[in-house]
Amino acid sequence: MSSAVIGLIILLLCVVFFIAKILPSSVVAVCGCVALVLTRACSFEVAFSGFSSSIVILMTCSMIVGIAMFKTGCAEIVGRFVVKISHNNERKFLIFSCIATSLMAMFLANTAVLASFIPILDAVCASSKKIKKLNILLPIACSVMFGGACTLVGCTPQLTANGILKAVTGEEMKMFTLFGPAFLMLAVFILYTAFAGYPHGKRIWGEREQNNAPDLDDEDASAGPDYSSVVKSAVPDKKKLVQMIIVMAFMILSYVVAILPAVITALISALLCIILKLCTLKDVEKDLNWRSIIFLAACLGLAEGITKAGTGALMSDAVFSVLGSVKSPYLIFAVIVFVTLFISQFITNSTAIIIVLPIALSLAETYGYSAMAYCVGITLAASMACCTPLAAAQITMTQVAGYEFGDYVRYALPLSLIEFIVLISAVPVFFPL
């Protein structure tokens, strides 16, 4: 049995266990990594590469900064201000947040935008009983993905696609090549969130107990720090409060101007919080959401492992083999976009582009179709995958809110179908096939 088939079987088993909740999600993800190694589908270094990932370090450091914000009382100040300008209205706060973060993500690393927003969201949730992290964080993660897809520098997949496009055809995407169809998709997402997505999400997770840094599994949902009580009991120290504001200002400014890599900025910020005693190591050991960190690391390793095993290529090849007799450029385009969207739910979006785009460009050259149109369609399809926590680092990061695996599918599937229709309709208008 080939490594690709073994990887596919392991992936399917992990999905079944995620949905069935027979074991904690973090345990299932780690078991998937172990299974990849034991079956020799990939090496140990590949399967557990997520534990050294910059995304995991970035997420962990943002959590430490969040803990320091609560310990110093800075969270209470930020939370009350944001709640005030949104008039303590959860839906209004969500829409404002989606618009703001999507605009930021057009020109900043979208993972950094999300990482810097999470401590602020924790503060808001602790300051207002009417705003729940479950109702906000997943839509925000989607907004930074859609916003980041609008420009060439918004996130890595565009740069990956542009490199492949130039190498194969000699063409290049410009800064705003993606903007037309991508901004249309972003506008549809904002409207969907405002009118349908918000109530749909509330129906999915219902009235689960509010917890600003919950664990991933229902059997231990009460574990983790009770941030609301921390805020109420905190007696602000003016000196530490000023230091915390300076650390936050440095972190956000560094993310914006990109003087340093995002992960280095996050590390420096977290270290400053501990060195300045804005929070202690004991606080970090107690309040850090370790299950979320393990799950994030294991998911990244699992995605990398099945990619190296060839599972993604196996899934795409099976579909492309059927396209041999199809002559309609629109039908081929729609199928390729769908394939990209599907496999991006289980492997990183950049990897999905690496797998699909060369084949699609070859088909475009063979039939005389527009290479740019196919490149844009595939890039945007990979960037909008959000139906599983494996889809993208930004989506995996939302595990800190306590979403279950099935929540992602139920929440994002209607959105993905709508955006798929928008995508295959809009791209041919901007880039004739």
Long-range contacts (C-beta under 8 A, 24 or more apart in sequence): 2-310, 2-314, 3-39, 3-40, 3-41, 3-42, 3-309, 3-310, 4-309, 4-310, 4-311, 4-313, 4-314, 5-311, 5-314, 6-36, 6-39, 6-41, 6-309, 7-36, 7-41, 7-42, 7-305, 7-306, 7-309, 7-310, 7-311, 7-314, 8-306, 8-311, 8-314, 8-315, 10-35, 10-36, 10-39, 10-41, 10-306, 11-302, 11-306, 11-311, 11-346, 14-302, 15-388, 15-405, 18-405, 18-406, 19-405, 19-406, 21-217, 21-218, 21-404, 21-405, 24-216, 24-217, 24-219, 24-291, 25-216, 25-217, 25-291, 25-295, 25-399, 25-404, 25-405, 26-216, 26-217, 26-291, 26-292, 26-294, 26-295, 26-298, 29-294, 29-295, 29-298, 29-299, 29-302, 30-294, 30-298, 32-298, 32-302, 32-305, 33-298, 33-301, 33-302, 33-305, 36-302, 36-305, 36-306, 36-309, 41-305, 41-306, 41-308, 41-309, 42-304, 42-305, 42-306, 42-308, 42-309, 43-308, 46-301, 46-304, 46-305, 46-308, 47-301, 47-302, 47-304, 47-305, 48-297, 48-301, 49-300, 49-301, 49-304, 50-296, 50-297, 50-298, 50-299, 50-300, 50-301, 50-302, 50-303, 50-304, 51-297, 51-298, 51-301, 53-297, 53-300, 54-261, 54-262, 54-263, 55-111, 55-263, 55-296, 55-300, 55-393, 55-396, 55-397, 56-293, 56-296, 56-297, 56-300, 57-263, 57-266, 57-267, 58-111, 58-112, 58-115, 58-262, 58-263, 58-266, 59-115, 59-292, 59-293, 59-296, 59-397, 59-400, 60-270, 60-288, 60-293, 61-115, 61-263, 61-266, 61-267, 61-269, 61-270, 62-115, 62-116, 62-118, 62-119, 62-266, 62-270, 63-118, 63-213, 63-288, 63-289, 63-293, 63-400, 64-270, 64-273, 64-274, 64-279, 64-284, 64-288, 65-119, 65-247, 65-248, 65-251, 65-266, 65-269, 65-270, 65-273, 66-118, 66-119, 66-122, 66-213, 67-225, 67-273, 67-279, 67-283, 67-284, 67-287, 67-288, 68-244, 68-247, 68-273, 68-278, 68-279, 69-119, 69-122, 69-123, 69-244, 69-248, 70-122, 70-123, 70-126, 70-225, 70-227, 70-230, 70-231, 70-234, 71-230, 71-234, 71-278, 71-279, 71-283, 72-234, 72-236, 72-237, 72-240, 72-241, 72-243, 72-244, 72-278, 72-279, 73-231, 73-234, 73-235, 73-236, 73-237, 73-241, 74-123, 74-241, 74-244, 74-245, 74-248, 75-119, 75-122, 75-123, 75-126, 75-127, 75-227, 75-231, 76-123, 76-126, 76-127, 76-231, 76-234, 76-236, 77-241, 78-120, 78-123, 78-124, 79-120, 79-123, 79-124, 79-125, 79-126, 79-127, 79-128, 79-231, 80-127, 82-120, 82-123, 82-124, 82-127, 83-124, 83-127, 83-128, 83-131, 88-128, 88-130, 88-131, 89-130, 90-130, 90-131, 90-132, 90-135, 90-136, 91-194, 91-198, 93-124, 93-131, 93-136, 94-135, 94-136, 94-139, 94-140, 94-193, 94-198, 95-190, 95-193, 95-194, 97-121, 97-136, 97-140, 97-143, 98-139, 98-140, 98-143, 98-189, 98-190, 98-193, 99-143, 99-190, 101-140, 101-143, 101-144, 101-147, 102-143, 102-144, 102-146, 102-147, 102-186, 102-190, 103-147, 104-144, 104-147, 105-143, 105-144, 105-145, 105-147, 105-148, 105-154, 105-155, 106-147, 106-148, 106-150, 106-151, 106-154, 107-151, 107-153, 107-154, 108-255, 108-256, 108-258, 109-148, 109-155, 109-255, 109-258, 109-262, 110-144, 110-145, 110-147, 110-148, 110-154, 110-155, 110-394, 111-144, 111-155, 111-262, 111-393, 111-394, 111-397, 112-255, 112-262, 112-265, 113-144, 113-148, 113-255, 114-140, 114-141, 114-144, 114-394, 114-397, 115-262, 115-266, 115-397, 116-251, 116-252, 116-255, 118-397, 118-400, 119-248, 122-212, 122-213, 122-227, 123-231, 125-210, 125-212, 125-227, 126-212, 126-227, 126-228, 126-230, 126-231, 127-231, 129-210, 132-210, 133-210, 133-211, 133-212, 133-401, 133-402, 134-201, 134-205, 134-208, 134-210, 134-401, 134-402, 134-403, 135-198, 135-201, 135-202, 135-205, 137-398, 137-400, 137-401, 138-201, 138-386, 138-395, 138-398, 138-401, 138-403, 138-407, 138-408, 138-411, 138-412, 139-193, 139-197, 139-198, 139-201, 141-386, 141-394, 141-395, 141-397, 141-398, 142-189, 142-193, 142-386, 142-395, 142-412, 142-415, 143-186, 143-189, 143-190, 143-193, 144-394, 145-383, 145-384, 145-386, 145-392, 145-394, 145-395, 146-182, 146-185, 146-186, 146-189, 146-383, 146-384, 147-186, 148-383, 149-178, 149-182, 149-185, 149-186, 149-379, 149-380, 149-383, 149-384, 150-176, 150-178, 150-179, 150-182, 150-183, 150-186, 151-175, 151-176, 151-178, 151-179, 152-176, 152-177, 152-178, 155-383, 156-349, 156-350, 157-349, 157-350, 157-353, 157-379, 157-382, 157-383, 158-379, 158-383, 160-350, 160-353, 160-354, 161-353, 161-357, 161-375, 161-378, 161-379, 161-382, 162-375, 164-353, 164-354, 164-357, 164-358, 164-361, 164-375, 165-357, 165-361, 165-371, 165-372, 165-375, 168-358, 168-361, 168-362, 168-371, 169-361, 169-365, 169-371, 171-371, 171-372, 171-375, 173-372, 173-375, 173-376, 177-372, 177-376, 178-376, 178-379, 178-380, 180-426, 180-430, 181-376, 181-380, 181-422, 181-423, 181-426, 181-427, 181-429, 181-430, 182-380, 182-383, 184-422, 184-426, 185-380, 185-384, 185-419, 185-422, 185-423, 185-426, 188-418, 188-419, 188-422, 189-415, 189-419, 192-415, 192-418, 196-414, 197-411, 197-415, 200-411, 200-414, 201-411, 204-407, 204-410, 204-411, 205-403, 205-407, 208-402, 211-402, 213-287, 213-289, 213-292, 213-400, 214-289, 214-400, 214-401, 214-402, 215-289, 215-291, 215-292, 215-402, 216-291, 216-292, 216-295, 216-399, 216-402, 216-404, 217-291, 218-404, 221-402, 224-287, 224-289, 225-286, 225-287, 240-276, 240-277, 240-278, 243-276, 243-278, 244-273, 244-278, 247-272, 247-273, 247-276, 247-278, 289-400, 292-399, 292-400, 295-389, 295-396, 295-399, 296-396, 296-397, 296-399, 299-389, 299-390, 299-396, 300-393, 300-396, 302-390, 303-346, 303-347, 303-348, 303-351, 303-390, 304-348, 306-346, 306-347, 307-347, 307-348, 307-351, 311-346, 311-347, 312-343, 312-346, 312-347, 312-351, 312-352, 312-355, 313-355, 315-339, 315-342, 315-343, 316-343, 316-355, 316-356, 316-359, 320-359, 320-363, 323-363, 327-367, 329-367, 329-369, 329-433, 330-424, 330-428, 330-433, 332-363, 332-367, 332-369, 333-369, 333-373, 333-374, 333-377, 333-424, 333-427, 333-428, 333-433, 334-424, 336-360, 336-363, 336-374, 336-377, 336-378, 337-377, 337-378, 337-381, 337-420, 337-423, 337-424, 338-381, 338-420, 340-377, 340-378, 340-381, 340-382, 341-381, 341-382, 341-384, 341-385, 341-416, 341-420, 344-381, 344-382, 344-385, 344-391, 344-392, 345-385, 345-387, 345-388, 345-390, 345-391, 346-388, 346-390, 346-391, 347-390, 348-392, 348-393, 349-382, 349-383, 349-385, 349-391, 349-392, 350-382, 352-382, 352-385, 353-378, 353-379, 353-382, 356-382, 369-433, 370-431, 370-432, 370-433, 372-431, 373-427, 373-428, 373-431, 373-432, 373-433, 376-427, 376-430, 376-431, 377-423, 377-424, 377-427, 380-423, 380-427, 381-420, 381-423, 384-416, 384-419, 384-423, 385-416, 386-412, 386-415, 386-416, 387-412, 387-413, 387-416
